[in-house]
Structures are given as structure tokens and as C-alpha cells.
Amino acid sequence: MCFPAVPAARAIDIDELWRVAARRVRAAPNPPQDVYVDGLRCLASALETPGRYDEPALRLLQRELFVRILADLSISRDVAAHPEISQIPVRHPLLITGFGRTGSTFLHNLLALDPVARAPLLWELWMPSPPPHPDTAASDPRIESAQRRLDAFTAADPQIRKIHPMEARAPDECHWMMRHSALLPMLYQVPEYWEWLKQLGRGDLRELYCHYRLQIQHLQLWIRGDFWVSKATTHLHFMPVLFDVFPDANIVRLHRDPCLAVPSLCSLMSGYRRLFASRVDLAEIGTTLLDMFIDNMNRSMAAPANKAGQIADIHFEDLIADPIGAVRAIYRRFGYPYGAEFEQQMTRHLDRERTAPRPRHAPALEQFGLSQSEVTDRCADYLAWLETRGRGFADRTAAS
């Protein structure tokens, strides 16, 4: 696939990228004036800030933006060809969220083993159009393309996939399919984009999250389950409108001491950033991700009180200590049918996990310009909130 070249003036021209992508899918040539395009322009501007990325990196980053635009326009083309997509039900979706490094990948991989659940696979998330079909899904050439991208991750930093396991055919984070998400200021040094994302009002958040729902429907055109199950940190960012868009959603919130979760995610993200930058600003990663943690927790704590029955809170330590017990508790709380075949699949999966080597990963806050006292002080409201719910980090009772 050919991609537009970055002009000598360093400008990543979103309008030109849109026009090139639109010609490929025979769409309207000019981008709309909406929150999606506004965010792309903000992101491009932040990427171009002098001193962050050199010309070769900007060409790669421009390619990343072009692929996102092309995928979005391709989904719009699919919806126009199959208008029934917008009518596909998304009943009782099970959404896993929490800050990074709280066990969401581990839990998602378990829940995806339920034979009646529909979890998005990494290759589907990266290249969703056309919607996967059961006759070809096992041999789709997009699987090989996704694997090549993963191999590039491994070549750039072999620790990435050891710390955060990723496989082309395995479930992965649904923030890959969101038009705008907290993933982007993690992957790239774009603090201005994070500030833009934080200030979005309910109307803009609802518009973006409704499109996420449409993408869920799009992926389920040919392959469905009894319920959708996915996970992303970004669900916390959309918590103000989550139940507007998914009134009957069930939410699992995962919790871990921020003094452990924040540096662990900082370390993982520093590996990702080396895909595009030879020099990584560790202090900026620390500043951005701590601010993101606090903002995420504030949104989470403000979840509607009348939806408390649709939210389950689980500690990282409790999940690791008894993962099947945690899954049973989730299913019991939300009323999903729990079968023997599902438990057998989880047991086999956990047996394989226990024999697999795991790297020791305990980065220090100080590597990222942070201290334990700063993190504890700035997260005081969240820590007090957990204590009032009887779930402070000193309380290690089993998940129930």
C-alpha cells in the first residue's frame, strides 16, 4: 500500500490525507467539520512540535494517521452498503475497564473463552473492514498483516509483548477501534492532544462513543455472540456518557495501587514510543499518565448512582489470587449464564499461563520523574473513595 509523503515543511495535512483516503474508498473528498476531524488536527499539530519527532518518524506517524482515516472511511462505506449494521443489537455488553496494568488483559482473555461471548480479536481491531465473515475469518490475510505489525513491535523493543502479551488472533483492547481515545497520548508524545481530549463536553463524548457502538455493530455483521465483551482503559474517559450509549451495559472496574499501576504502564508505554522516537521523554510520560490516572478515577467515581447495580469493582490482587472465582462473581452479579465448558476452558488456559515464563517487571516511579508521596497525595480522593467502599489497598479480601 502506498502512503502520501510528508512535505518538506513537516506539516501533516489531515485534509490531504483525508482526500487521498476518500479517493480509495470513493467517499466525499472533504473531511467534515466535527469533533473527530478537530481531534485529528490537534493530534497532528502536537506530533509536529519541534524536538519530538524527526522526519523519518513523522513519515511513520503520518502513515499511522492515514491508516486510521482509511479504516474509518472504509467502515462508513460498509455501513452504507449494509444499512442493517446500525440495527444490530448490542444487548448487555460486558465492558472491562480500569487503568492500565490492573489485570484487564488477563481478565479479558478469560472472559473471551466463554463460547457464547463475542470478543474482538486484535487483527479485527486493526483492520476491521470488511467485517469478518465466518467462512474466511480463520484464514483472513489481515491476520498475517497484523502479525507483521506485532513483529515490528518486538523488533523495536522485545519487552513489549512480554510485559503486555499480544497476538493477532487473540482478544485485545477495543480502544484501537475508537476514533479518539486515551491510547493516543500514551503511544505518542502529544500532551496537547491529551488536554484537548480531557476538555471534551458530553455532546462530543457522546458523538465519539456512539461511533464506537456503531463499530461494535459493524464487527458483528456476520459473527455475533450472545453478548459483546471487550476492555479498554478509555471506557473510564467516556464514563459520563457510557450509560447514555449503552443503557444496559455491565461494567467491571479493576483497581490497583496507583504507585504500582502508574509506573508499570509508564514502562510499557516507553517501549511503544520507541517504535517512533529514538529519544523518549520519560518525565513527560510520567506527568501525562499520572494526570490521566487522576482524571480517569474522577470520571469513574462520578458514575451514576442509579447504575451501581451494573458496576462491579475488583482488585488486581484478588483477581490474580482467584481468577475463576472472580469470573464466577462477575457472572453471578450480572446474570450471565455460567457453563461447565466455559470453566474448563478457563482452567486449561490458566494451566498454560502458569507454566509460561514471565519477566520480572517492577519499574520505579522515579524513572518517570514521580515519587510515591506525589502519587499518593494526588490520588488521595480516589484512595479515600476506595476506603469508604471497604476496598482500600490495605484490605485484601477475596473478590465477591
C-alpha positions as CSV (number, residue, x, y, z in Angstrom):
1,M,0.0,0.0,0.0
2,C,1.3,3.5,-0.9
3,F,1.1,6.3,1.6
4,P,1.4,10.1,1.0
5,A,4.8,11.5,1.7
6,V,5.4,14.1,4.5
7,P,6.0,17.5,2.9
8,A,9.4,19.2,3.5
9,A,7.7,21.7,5.8
10,R,6.9,18.9,8.2
11,A,3.2,19.5,8.0
12,I,0.9,16.5,8.4
13,D,-2.0,17.7,6.4
14,I,-5.1,16.0,7.7
15,D,-7.2,17.4,4.8
16,E,-4.9,15.9,2.2
17,L,-4.7,12.6,4.0
18,W,-8.5,12.5,4.1
19,R,-8.7,13.3,0.3
20,V,-6.3,10.5,-0.6
21,A,-8.2,8.0,1.6
22,A,-11.5,9.2,0.2
23,R,-10.4,8.5,-3.3
24,R,-9.6,5.0,-2.4
25,V,-13.0,4.2,-1.0
26,R,-14.9,6.6,-3.3
27,A,-16.1,8.8,-0.4
28,A,-16.8,12.5,-0.3
29,P,-13.4,14.3,-0.7
30,N,-13.5,16.8,2.1
31,P,-13.5,16.0,5.8
32,P,-16.5,17.0,7.9
33,Q,-16.2,19.8,10.4
34,D,-16.7,17.7,13.5
35,V,-15.0,16.6,16.7
36,Y,-13.4,13.6,15.0
37,V,-11.5,15.8,12.5
38,D,-10.8,18.5,15.1
39,G,-9.1,15.9,17.2
40,L,-7.0,14.6,14.3
41,R,-5.8,18.1,13.6
42,C,-4.9,18.6,17.2
43,L,-3.0,15.3,17.2
44,A,-1.1,16.2,14.0
45,S,-0.1,19.6,15.4
46,A,1.2,18.0,18.6
47,L,3.2,15.4,16.7
48,E,4.8,18.2,14.6
49,T,6.1,20.0,17.7
50,P,9.8,20.6,17.1
51,G,12.2,18.4,19.0
52,R,9.8,15.5,19.4
53,Y,10.0,13.5,16.1
54,D,12.4,13.6,13.3
55,E,11.4,13.5,9.6
56,P,11.6,9.7,9.3
57,A,9.4,9.3,12.4
58,L,6.9,11.9,11.1
59,R,6.5,9.8,7.9
60,L,5.7,6.8,10.0
61,L,3.3,8.8,12.2
62,Q,1.6,10.2,9.1
63,R,1.1,6.7,7.9
64,E,-0.5,5.8,11.2
65,L,-2.9,8.6,10.9
66,F,-3.6,7.8,7.2
67,V,-4.4,4.2,8.2
68,R,-6.8,5.4,10.9
69,I,-8.6,7.7,8.4
70,L,-8.8,5.0,5.8
71,A,-10.2,2.5,8.2
72,D,-12.8,4.9,9.4
73,L,-13.9,5.8,5.8
74,S,-14.0,2.1,5.0
75,I,-16.3,1.4,7.9
76,S,-18.6,4.2,6.7
77,R,-18.6,2.6,3.2
78,D,-19.5,-0.8,4.8
79,V,-22.4,0.8,6.8
80,A,-23.7,2.5,3.6
81,A,-23.6,-0.9,1.8
82,H,-25.2,-2.7,4.7
83,P,-27.5,-0.3,6.5
84,E,-28.7,-3.1,8.7
85,I,-25.5,-2.8,10.6
86,S,-26.9,0.2,12.6
87,Q,-29.8,-2.1,13.7
88,I,-27.7,-4.9,15.1
89,P,-28.5,-5.2,18.8
90,V,-25.8,-4.7,21.4
91,R,-27.5,-6.2,24.4
92,H,-26.0,-6.4,27.9
93,P,-22.4,-5.7,26.7
94,L,-19.7,-6.6,29.3
95,L,-17.1,-3.8,29.4
96,I,-13.9,-4.2,31.4
97,T,-12.1,-1.1,32.4
98,G,-9.6,0.3,34.8
99,F,-6.3,2.0,34.5
100,G,-3.5,0.1,32.5
101,R,-1.7,-2.7,34.3
102,T,-4.7,-3.6,36.5
103,G,-5.3,-7.1,35.1
104,S,-7.7,-6.2,32.3
105,T,-5.9,-8.2,29.6
106,F,-5.7,-11.2,31.9
107,L,-9.5,-10.9,32.7
108,H,-10.5,-10.2,29.1
109,N,-8.7,-13.3,27.9
110,L,-10.6,-15.4,30.4
111,L,-14.0,-13.9,29.6
112,A,-13.4,-14.3,25.9
113,L,-13.2,-18.0,26.4
114,D,-16.9,-18.1,27.0
115,P,-18.2,-19.9,23.9
116,V,-21.3,-17.6,23.7
117,A,-19.4,-14.3,24.1
118,R,-18.1,-12.1,21.2
119,A,-14.7,-10.6,21.9
120,P,-12.9,-8.5,19.2
121,L,-9.6,-10.0,18.1
122,L,-6.5,-7.9,17.5
123,W,-6.5,-8.3,13.7
124,E,-10.1,-7.3,13.6
125,L,-9.4,-4.2,15.6
126,W,-6.5,-3.1,13.5
127,M,-8.2,-3.8,10.1
128,P,-12.0,-4.0,10.7
129,S,-13.2,-3.5,7.1
130,P,-14.7,-5.5,5.6
131,P,-16.5,-7.1,8.6
132,P,-15.0,-10.6,9.3
133,H,-17.0,-13.5,7.9
134,P,-17.2,-16.9,9.5
135,D,-16.3,-18.6,6.2
136,T,-13.0,-16.8,5.9
137,A,-12.1,-15.5,9.4
138,A,-9.7,-18.3,10.2
139,S,-7.5,-17.6,7.1
140,D,-8.1,-13.9,6.5
141,P,-4.9,-12.3,5.1
142,R,-5.3,-9.4,7.6
143,I,-4.2,-11.9,10.3
144,E,-0.7,-12.1,8.6
145,S,-0.6,-8.3,8.3
146,A,-1.4,-7.9,12.0
147,Q,1.4,-10.4,12.8
148,R,3.9,-8.4,10.8
149,R,3.0,-5.3,12.8
150,L,3.5,-7.2,16.0
151,D,6.8,-8.4,14.8
152,A,7.8,-4.8,14.3
153,F,6.8,-4.1,17.9
154,T,9.0,-7.0,19.0
155,A,12.0,-5.8,16.9
156,A,11.7,-2.3,18.4
157,D,11.5,-3.5,22.0
158,P,11.4,-7.2,22.8
159,Q,10.0,-6.5,26.2
160,I,6.7,-5.0,24.9
161,R,5.0,-8.3,24.2
162,K,6.5,-9.9,27.3
163,I,5.0,-7.3,29.5
164,H,1.8,-7.0,27.6
165,P,1.0,-10.2,25.7
166,M,-0.4,-9.5,22.2
167,E,-1.3,-12.0,19.5
168,A,-3.0,-11.4,16.1
169,R,-5.7,-14.0,16.8
170,A,-6.2,-13.1,20.5
171,P,-8.6,-10.6,22.0
172,D,-7.3,-7.1,22.6
173,E,-8.2,-3.5,23.7
174,C,-11.2,-2.0,21.9
175,H,-9.7,1.5,22.2
176,W,-8.0,0.5,18.9
177,M,-11.4,0.9,17.3
178,M,-12.3,4.3,18.9
179,R,-12.0,7.4,16.9
180,H,-10.3,9.2,19.8
181,S,-9.1,7.6,23.0
182,A,-6.6,7.8,25.8
183,L,-4.4,5.3,23.9
184,L,-3.0,8.1,21.6
185,P,-1.4,10.3,24.3
186,M,0.1,7.0,25.7
187,L,1.6,5.9,22.4
188,Y,2.8,9.3,21.3
189,Q,4.3,12.4,23.0
190,V,1.3,14.7,22.5
191,P,0.4,16.3,25.8
192,E,-1.6,19.0,23.9
193,Y,-3.8,16.3,22.5
194,W,-4.4,14.9,26.0
195,E,-5.5,18.4,27.1
196,W,-7.9,18.5,24.1
197,L,-9.3,15.1,25.0
198,K,-9.8,16.0,28.6
199,Q,-11.9,19.1,27.9
200,L,-14.5,17.5,25.6
201,G,-18.0,18.0,26.8
202,R,-20.8,15.5,27.0
203,G,-22.1,16.2,23.5
204,D,-18.7,15.5,21.9
205,L,-18.1,12.5,24.1
206,R,-21.5,11.1,23.2
207,E,-20.8,11.6,19.5
208,L,-17.5,9.7,19.7
209,Y,-18.9,6.9,21.8
210,C,-21.9,6.4,19.6
211,H,-19.5,5.8,16.8
212,Y,-17.7,3.2,18.9
213,R,-21.1,1.5,19.3
214,L,-21.5,1.5,15.5
215,Q,-18.1,-0.1,15.2
216,I,-19.2,-2.9,17.6
217,Q,-22.3,-3.4,15.4
218,H,-20.0,-3.4,12.3
219,L,-17.8,-6.2,13.6
220,Q,-20.9,-8.2,14.5
221,L,-22.5,-8.1,11.0
222,W,-21.6,-11.7,10.3
223,I,-20.1,-13.0,13.5
224,R,-22.0,-12.5,16.7
225,G,-22.4,-13.9,20.2
226,D,-25.0,-13.7,22.9
227,F,-23.2,-10.7,24.3
228,W,-20.2,-8.4,23.5
229,V,-17.2,-8.5,25.8
230,S,-14.3,-6.1,25.5
231,K,-12.0,-4.0,27.5
232,A,-10.2,-0.6,27.4
233,T,-8.9,2.0,29.8
234,T,-10.8,4.6,27.7
235,H,-14.2,3.4,28.9
236,L,-13.3,5.4,32.0
237,H,-12.9,8.5,29.9
238,F,-16.3,8.0,28.4
239,M,-18.0,7.2,31.8
240,P,-20.0,10.5,31.7
241,V,-21.9,9.2,28.7
242,L,-21.4,5.4,28.9
243,F,-24.8,4.5,30.1
244,D,-26.4,7.0,27.6
245,V,-24.9,5.0,24.8
246,F,-25.2,1.5,26.4
247,P,-28.1,1.7,28.9
248,D,-27.9,-2.0,29.8
249,A,-24.1,-2.3,29.9
250,N,-22.4,-4.2,32.7
251,I,-19.1,-2.7,33.8
252,V,-16.1,-4.3,35.6
253,R,-13.8,-1.8,37.1
254,L,-10.4,-3.1,38.1
255,H,-8.3,-1.4,40.8
256,R,-4.6,-1.4,41.7
257,D,-2.5,0.8,43.9
258,P,-1.5,3.7,41.7
259,C,2.1,3.5,43.0
260,L,2.3,0.2,41.2
261,A,-0.1,0.7,38.2
262,V,1.2,4.1,37.1
263,P,5.0,3.2,36.8
264,S,4.1,-0.2,35.2
265,L,2.1,1.5,32.5
266,C,4.7,4.2,32.1
267,S,7.3,1.5,31.4
268,L,5.1,-0.3,28.9
269,M,4.4,3.0,27.0
270,S,8.0,4.0,26.9
271,G,8.6,0.8,24.9
272,Y,5.8,1.6,22.5
273,R,7.1,5.1,22.0
274,R,10.5,3.7,20.9
275,L,8.7,2.5,17.8
276,F,8.7,6.1,16.5
277,A,11.2,8.0,18.6
278,S,14.9,7.4,19.2
279,R,14.7,9.6,22.3
280,V,11.8,9.1,24.8
281,D,10.9,11.8,27.3
282,L,10.3,9.6,30.4
283,A,9.3,12.6,32.6
284,E,6.6,13.6,30.1
285,I,5.2,10.0,30.2
286,G,5.1,10.1,34.0
287,T,3.4,13.5,34.1
288,T,0.8,12.6,31.4
289,L,0.0,9.2,32.8
290,L,-0.4,10.3,36.4
291,D,-2.7,13.1,35.2
292,M,-4.6,10.5,33.1
293,F,-5.0,8.2,36.2
294,I,-6.4,11.0,38.3
295,D,-8.8,12.2,35.5
296,N,-9.9,8.6,34.9
297,M,-10.6,7.9,38.5
298,N,-12.6,11.2,38.9
299,R,-14.8,10.2,36.0
300,S,-15.2,6.7,37.4
301,M,-16.1,7.9,40.9
302,A,-18.8,10.1,39.3
303,A,-20.6,7.2,37.7
304,P,-24.4,7.5,38.1
305,A,-25.5,6.2,41.4
306,N,-28.6,4.6,39.9
307,K,-26.3,2.4,37.8
308,A,-24.4,0.9,40.8
309,G,-26.0,-2.5,40.2
310,Q,-24.4,-2.6,36.7
311,I,-20.9,-2.0,38.1
312,A,-18.6,-4.5,39.8
313,D,-15.3,-3.5,41.4
314,I,-12.4,-6.0,41.6
315,H,-8.9,-5.5,43.0
316,F,-5.9,-6.7,40.9
317,E,-4.6,-8.8,43.8
318,D,-8.0,-10.5,44.2
319,L,-8.2,-11.3,40.5
320,I,-4.8,-12.8,40.4
321,A,-5.3,-14.8,43.6
322,D,-8.6,-16.4,42.4
323,P,-9.3,-15.6,38.7
324,I,-12.1,-18.2,38.3
325,G,-13.7,-17.1,41.5
326,A,-13.6,-13.5,40.2
327,V,-15.2,-14.6,36.9
328,R,-17.9,-16.6,38.7
329,A,-18.7,-13.5,40.8
330,I,-19.0,-11.3,37.7
331,Y,-21.4,-13.7,36.1
332,R,-23.4,-14.1,39.2
333,R,-23.7,-10.4,39.8
334,F,-24.8,-9.6,36.2
335,G,-26.8,-12.7,35.5
336,Y,-24.8,-14.1,32.6
337,P,-25.2,-17.9,32.2
338,Y,-22.1,-19.7,33.5
339,G,-21.4,-23.1,32.0
340,A,-19.1,-26.0,32.7
341,E,-17.4,-25.8,29.3
342,F,-16.5,-22.2,30.0
343,E,-14.9,-23.1,33.3
344,Q,-13.0,-25.9,31.7
345,Q,-11.6,-23.6,29.0
346,M,-10.5,-21.1,31.7
347,T,-8.9,-23.9,33.8
348,R,-6.9,-25.1,30.8
349,H,-5.9,-21.5,29.9
350,L,-4.7,-20.8,33.4
351,D,-2.7,-24.1,33.5
352,R,-0.9,-22.9,30.4
353,E,-0.3,-19.5,31.8
354,R,1.2,-20.9,35.0
355,T,3.9,-22.7,33.0
356,A,4.8,-19.8,30.7
357,P,7.8,-17.7,31.7
358,R,7.0,-14.2,32.9
359,P,9.5,-11.4,33.0
360,R,10.0,-9.5,36.3
361,H,8.6,-6.1,35.7
362,A,8.8,-3.6,38.6
363,P,9.8,-0.2,37.4
364,A,10.3,2.6,39.8
365,L,8.2,5.8,39.9
366,E,11.5,7.8,40.0
367,Q,12.4,6.6,36.5
368,F,9.5,8.8,35.3
369,G,10.0,11.8,37.4
370,L,7.5,10.8,40.0
371,S,7.6,9.9,43.7
372,Q,5.4,7.8,45.9
373,S,4.4,10.8,48.1
374,E,3.4,12.8,45.0
375,V,1.3,9.9,43.6
376,T,-0.3,9.2,46.9
377,D,-1.1,12.8,47.6
378,R,-2.6,13.5,44.1
379,C,-4.6,10.3,44.2
380,A,-5.9,11.0,47.7
381,D,-9.6,11.4,46.7
382,Y,-9.6,8.1,44.8
383,L,-7.8,6.2,47.7
384,A,-10.3,7.7,50.2
385,W,-13.2,6.7,47.9
386,L,-12.0,3.1,47.9
387,E,-11.7,3.1,51.7
388,T,-15.2,4.3,52.1
389,R,-16.4,1.4,50.0
390,G,-14.4,-1.0,52.2
391,R,-12.0,-1.7,49.4
392,G,-8.8,0.2,50.3
393,F,-5.5,-1.3,49.3
394,A,-4.9,-2.5,52.8
395,D,-7.9,-4.7,52.5
396,R,-7.1,-7.8,50.5
397,T,-10.4,-9.7,51.0
398,A,-11.5,-12.1,48.2
399,A,-13.5,-10.7,45.3
400,S,-17.2,-11.1,45.8
